[in-house]
Amino acid sequence: MAPERRWFFMTGAGVMTGGDLLRITLDGTVGFDPPGGPAFESRDFTLTMDEGVDLAVAIGYRLHERWWLRANLSTAQVDLTALAQVGQGSGVYRWDQLNVVATGLDTEFRLIRDDSYPYLVGGAMALLVNGVEDDGYDQTALGLRFGGGYQQSLWPDWGLRVEVRNNLASLDFDDYRPPVIAPTYPNLTVATKSPQHFWEILLLLQGGF
């Protein structure tokens, strides 16, 4: 077993994805003009997150034996899609893109004391989101992060990790007003799907020093 270093760093990439963010309903059908896609008519649609490339870095400090403290930063740009009721059917429309930045302080616990090991991670984080074309849903929220992974030792002080983690936060979109095609703004309801789950699946290179 290689000697334990006091510090480590990680860098890598993967995917970020999430679920539904908000639902918009109204009594009649109206035209919507998405900031990043073609117009459509609907009376009920849900804005949801697709997958996007996720970049991540972290630095860690050994607290005691298998316990480590980690500072993490990750960023991704994901597509926002409108799942809309159109007439008697449904349609999928590109709405916008969402920039997501997650930064936090986590505790890592290594389940076994070996060169290769599974581990758990959890802590607090801040989530910053903003639209590429529309700033109506820009906001920052505090939340929790939890997940786990496995590190495969490559050679002394280096390892390859697969990590899955969930950033859980409560974003508020109730005041968001989507762009419409109408002479007067319709009476519509915006309901936030809260809390939101921002999942990250990452392949990471880890080095100790």
NORZISUL-V609399 format. One record per backbone hydrogen bond with DSSP energy under -1.0 kcal/mol. NH is the residue of the N-H (numbers start at 0). CO is the residue of the C=O. E is the energy in kcal/mol with one decimal. If there is no record, write none. Layout:
nh:NH co:CO e:E
nh:NH co:CO e:E
This chain:
nh:7 co:59 e:-1.9
nh:8 co:206 e:-2.3
nh:9 co:57 e:-2.5
nh:10 co:204 e:-1.6
nh:11 co:55 e:-2.2
nh:12 co:202 e:-1.6
nh:13 co:53 e:-2.2
nh:14 co:200 e:-2.1
nh:15 co:51 e:-2.6
nh:16 co:198 e:-2.2
nh:20 co:46 e:-3.2
nh:21 co:46 e:-1.3
nh:22 co:190 e:-2.3
nh:23 co:44 e:-3.1
nh:24 co:188 e:-2.2
nh:25 co:42 e:-1.9
nh:29 co:41 e:-2.0
nh:31 co:39 e:-3.6
nh:32 co:178 e:-2.2
nh:35 co:94 e:-2.7
nh:39 co:31 e:-1.8
nh:41 co:29 e:-2.2
nh:44 co:23 e:-2.3
nh:45 co:82 e:-2.0
nh:46 co:21 e:-2.5
nh:47 co:80 e:-2.7
nh:48 co:18 e:-1.8
nh:49 co:78 e:-2.5
nh:51 co:15 e:-1.8
nh:53 co:13 e:-2.4
nh:54 co:74 e:-2.6
nh:55 co:11 e:-2.4
nh:56 co:72 e:-2.7
nh:57 co:9 e:-2.0
nh:58 co:70 e:-1.9
nh:59 co:7 e:-3.3
nh:60 co:68 e:-2.5
nh:61 co:5 e:-2.7
nh:62 co:66 e:-2.4
nh:63 co:66 e:-1.5
nh:66 co:63 e:-3.0
nh:67 co:107 e:-2.5
nh:68 co:60 e:-2.8
nh:69 co:105 e:-3.2
nh:70 co:58 e:-2.7
nh:71 co:103 e:-2.6
nh:72 co:56 e:-2.5
nh:73 co:101 e:-2.4
nh:74 co:54 e:-2.4
nh:75 co:99 e:-2.4
nh:77 co:97 e:-2.4
nh:79 co:95 e:-3.4
nh:80 co:47 e:-2.7
nh:81 co:92 e:-3.5
nh:82 co:45 e:-2.9
nh:83 co:90 e:-2.7
nh:84 co:43 e:-2.8
nh:85 co:88 e:-1.5
nh:88 co:85 e:-2.2
nh:90 co:83 e:-2.7
nh:92 co:81 e:-2.4
nh:94 co:79 e:-2.8
nh:95 co:79 e:-1.3
nh:97 co:77 e:-3.3
nh:98 co:129 e:-3.2
nh:99 co:75 e:-3.1
nh:100 co:127 e:-2.6
nh:101 co:73 e:-2.5
nh:102 co:125 e:-2.2
nh:103 co:71 e:-1.8
nh:104 co:123 e:-2.0
nh:105 co:69 e:-3.0
nh:106 co:121 e:-3.0
nh:107 co:67 e:-3.0
nh:108 co:119 e:-2.6
nh:109 co:65 e:-2.1
nh:110 co:117 e:-2.1
nh:113 co:111 e:-1.2
nh:116 co:150 e:-1.6
nh:118 co:148 e:-2.3
nh:119 co:108 e:-2.4
nh:120 co:146 e:-2.3
nh:121 co:106 e:-1.8
nh:122 co:144 e:-2.5
nh:123 co:104 e:-1.7
nh:124 co:142 e:-2.2
nh:125 co:102 e:-3.3
nh:126 co:140 e:-3.4
nh:127 co:100 e:-3.0
nh:128 co:138 e:-2.7
nh:129 co:98 e:-1.8
nh:131 co:96 e:-2.6
nh:137 co:134 e:-1.3
nh:138 co:128 e:-2.2
nh:140 co:126 e:-2.5
nh:142 co:124 e:-2.8
nh:143 co:167 e:-2.2
nh:144 co:122 e:-2.6
nh:145 co:165 e:-1.6
nh:146 co:120 e:-2.3
nh:147 co:163 e:-2.4
nh:148 co:118 e:-2.2
nh:149 co:161 e:-2.0
nh:150 co:116 e:-2.9
nh:151 co:159 e:-3.1
nh:153 co:157 e:-2.1
nh:154 co:157 e:-1.1
nh:157 co:154 e:-2.7
nh:158 co:205 e:-2.5
nh:159 co:151 e:-2.7
nh:160 co:203 e:-3.5
nh:161 co:149 e:-2.0
nh:162 co:201 e:-2.4
nh:163 co:147 e:-2.8
nh:164 co:199 e:-2.2
nh:165 co:145 e:-3.0
nh:166 co:197 e:-2.5
nh:167 co:143 e:-3.3
nh:168 co:195 e:-2.0
nh:175 co:172 e:-1.8
nh:180 co:30 e:-3.4
nh:187 co:185 e:-1.0
nh:188 co:24 e:-3.2
nh:190 co:22 e:-2.9
nh:192 co:20 e:-2.5
nh:193 co:191 e:-1.2
nh:195 co:168 e:-3.4
nh:197 co:166 e:-2.6
nh:198 co:16 e:-2.5
nh:199 co:164 e:-2.8
nh:200 co:14 e:-2.5
nh:201 co:162 e:-3.0
nh:202 co:12 e:-2.6
nh:203 co:160 e:-2.6
nh:204 co:10 e:-2.8
nh:205 co:158 e:-3.0
nh:206 co:8 e:-2.4
nh:207 co:156 e:-2.8
nh:208 co:6 e:-2.4
